């Protein structure tokens, strides 16, 4: 399996292609959830714990994948 062309690994990150592809799927889902939480839900309507989980997930994505 090849790495997704939409995602580039951060320098120094070494994971096999299959794992990178699976993590990229999770990253896409978290990015989508992040957009939903920030655009569709107003901040006062978005539970704080959900926003924290989303923010932590997006931060983790940035440790693995380059923008």
C-alpha positions as CSV (number, residue, x, y, z in Angstrom):
1,X,0.0,0.0,0.0
2,X,1.4,3.5,-0.8
3,X,1.2,6.6,1.3
4,X,-1.6,9.0,0.6
5,X,-0.6,11.7,-1.9
6,X,-2.5,14.2,0.2
7,X,-0.3,13.7,3.3
8,X,3.4,14.2,3.8
9,X,5.1,12.9,7.0
10,X,7.0,15.3,9.2
11,X,10.8,15.1,8.9
12,X,12.1,12.3,11.1
13,X,8.7,10.5,11.3
14,X,9.1,6.9,10.1
15,X,6.1,4.7,9.8
16,X,5.3,2.1,7.2
17,X,3.1,2.9,4.3
18,X,0.1,0.9,5.4
19,X,0.1,2.5,8.9
20,X,0.6,6.0,7.3
21,X,-2.4,5.4,5.1
22,X,-4.6,4.3,8.1
23,X,-3.4,7.2,10.3
24,X,-4.2,9.5,7.3
25,X,-7.8,8.3,7.3
26,X,-8.1,9.1,11.1
27,X,-6.5,12.4,10.4
28,X,-9.1,13.3,7.8
29,X,-11.9,12.3,10.2
30,X,-10.4,14.5,12.9
31,X,-9.9,17.4,10.6
32,X,-13.5,17.1,9.5
33,X,-14.7,16.9,13.1
34,X,-12.6,20.0,13.9
35,X,-14.1,22.0,11.1
36,X,-17.6,20.8,12.1
37,X,-17.0,21.7,15.8
38,X,-15.7,25.2,14.9
39,X,-17.9,26.2,12.0
40,X,-21.2,24.5,12.5
41,X,-21.4,24.6,16.2
42,X,-21.0,27.9,17.9
43,X,-18.4,27.9,20.6
44,X,-21.1,28.2,23.4
45,X,-22.9,25.2,21.9
46,X,-19.9,23.0,21.6
47,X,-19.2,21.0,24.7
48,X,-15.8,21.9,26.1
49,X,-14.7,18.3,26.4
50,X,-15.5,17.6,22.7
51,X,-13.5,20.7,21.7
52,X,-10.5,19.6,23.8
53,X,-10.5,16.1,22.3
54,X,-10.7,17.6,18.8
55,X,-7.9,20.0,19.5
56,X,-5.7,17.3,21.0
57,X,-6.4,15.1,17.9
58,X,-5.5,17.9,15.5
59,X,-2.3,18.6,17.5
60,X,-1.4,14.9,17.2
61,X,-1.9,15.0,13.5
62,X,0.5,17.9,13.1
63,X,3.2,15.9,15.0
64,X,3.0,13.2,12.3
65,X,2.0,15.0,9.1
66,X,3.3,18.1,7.5
67,X,0.9,20.8,6.3
